[in-house]
Amino acid sequence: MTVALLMIFGFKSLPTAAQQSSDEGSSIAPEMQAPDDGELTKKLLYSLFPGRRVVGSTRAECTSRLLVHLVSPESVYSPGPSRYLALLKGPTTLPRPAVVSFRTYLKEGSAYRVGPVIQQKQLDPAGPGIYLLRSPVLREPMVWESSFNCQEDADSEIGLLGFVQAAAPPAITLLLDASMPGDQIVANNISWLTDSCDSNVVVQELSSRFELADLINSDWPTELPVLCADAASRTSRHSSKISIGS
């Protein structure tokens, strides 16, 4: 029987884009050439964006921890009016905070690139679980990034030449303000998660719904808590299914 949990994770405010020198742009995703007419359609964004919904599996303890955006394998998604997103954190023996960032996706000349941070939040260190959060309001394409804060590990792991070992890249997803094929399936699965807010879901069903079979092994528990970021998502278990709209 699923044991109900009352677990709510808190967000810590991090510096704004104006306070972070690194927020002038990001090299995480390569620049993408825009059509000559200057209008990059949603379909083209969907097909060409170099998304990465899964990160982990490097040798260091912190950066090897699995972190997954629960979206389609293409890592492009339209969350619709609800703006709900789901983040999966895998097992670990050494929990670290996770940082969630939302960035602009800017057109500069003939190319698009990841731009400054719009909003950034930090999730407290915790064991494996699913985190429901909401994106900023989408008026234009936006990039969602998630990674663990492994600075403590980096400070203690110096390379052979005296350089700090590079951190693992973040999970990265393009968020669109208009729906694309397959988005409603993801939205329905996120609705399933909101129905279990502050309780547990069975890992096997989670794996089936989000195509995670290759990532789940014997280190995982049989159930995971679903942790909700705000009162709106905690009460969503009584609401109708999420509709992504258009």
QUIRA-V434257 format. One record per residue. N is the residue number from 1. PSI is psi in radians with two decimals (* if undefined). Layout:
# QUIRA-V434257
N:PSI  N:PSI
This chain:
# QUIRA-V434257
1:2.37  2:2.24  3:2.12  4:2.41  5:2.58  6:1.47  7:2.09  8:2.19  9:2.58  10:2.59  11:2.39  12:2.35  13:2.31  14:2.94  15:2.58  16:3.01  17:-0.62  18:-0.40  19:-0.10  20:2.05  21:-0.45  22:-0.09  23:0.14  24:-0.27  25:2.97  26:2.46  27:0.23  28:-0.83  29:2.33  30:2.75  31:2.52  32:2.28  33:2.34  34:2.70  35:2.81  36:-0.47  37:-0.02  38:0.08  39:1.88  40:1.95  41:2.76  42:-0.66  43:-0.70  44:-0.70  45:-0.79  46:-0.74  47:-0.42  48:-0.27  49:2.28  50:1.14  51:2.86  52:1.73  53:-0.27  54:2.31  55:2.77  56:-2.98  57:0.42  58:3.12  59:-0.43  60:2.57  61:-0.83  62:-0.89  63:-0.24  64:-0.19  65:2.33  66:2.35  67:2.16  68:2.25  69:2.14  70:1.34  71:-3.04  72:2.80  73:-0.44  74:-0.27  75:0.72  76:2.32  77:2.52  78:1.91  79:-0.20  80:-2.96  81:-0.50  82:-0.55  83:0.32  84:2.38  85:2.72  86:2.33  87:2.28  88:2.23  89:2.26  90:3.13  91:2.67  92:2.72  93:-0.11  94:1.42  95:2.47  96:2.74  97:2.63  98:2.42  99:2.22  100:2.18  101:2.56  102:2.22  103:2.73  104:2.78  105:1.77  106:2.52  107:2.14  108:1.88  109:-2.09  110:0.21  111:2.80  112:2.53  113:2.81  114:2.22  115:-2.68  116:2.79  117:2.29  118:-0.76  119:2.48  120:2.38  121:2.69  122:2.29  123:2.33  124:2.66  125:2.39  126:2.92  127:-2.92  128:2.50  129:3.03  130:2.29  131:2.14  132:2.26  133:3.02  134:2.43  135:2.84  136:2.89  137:2.28  138:1.99  139:-0.40  140:2.92  141:2.52  142:2.64  143:2.28  144:2.16  145:2.51  146:2.42  147:2.84  148:2.53  149:1.72  150:0.40  151:-0.69  152:-0.73  153:-0.72  154:-0.67  155:-0.48  156:-0.10  157:1.58  158:2.35  159:3.06  160:-0.53  161:0.22  162:0.13  163:2.56  164:2.35  165:2.44  166:2.48  167:2.78  168:2.58  169:2.75  170:2.84  171:2.48  172:2.24  173:2.41  174:2.17  175:2.24  176:2.68  177:-0.02  178:2.48  179:2.66  180:2.90  181:2.34  182:-0.25  183:-0.63  184:-0.55  185:-0.80  186:-0.75  187:-0.70  188:-0.68  189:-0.60  190:-0.60  191:-0.69  192:-0.69  193:-0.72  194:-0.50  195:-0.36  196:0.31  197:2.32  198:0.36  199:-2.73  200:2.72  201:2.71  202:2.26  203:-0.66  204:-0.73  205:-0.69  206:-0.79  207:-0.73  208:-0.74  209:-0.65  210:0.24  211:1.02  212:0.22  213:-0.65  214:-0.21  215:-0.32  216:2.24  217:-2.91  218:-0.21  219:-0.30  220:2.52  221:2.95  222:-0.38  223:2.70  224:2.50  225:2.56  226:1.99  227:2.29  228:2.43  229:-0.39  230:2.93  231:-0.55  232:-0.76  233:-0.49  234:-0.52  235:-0.03  236:-0.24  237:-0.32  238:0.06  239:3.00  240:2.97  241:2.60  242:2.34  243:2.25  244:-0.35  245:-2.55  246:*
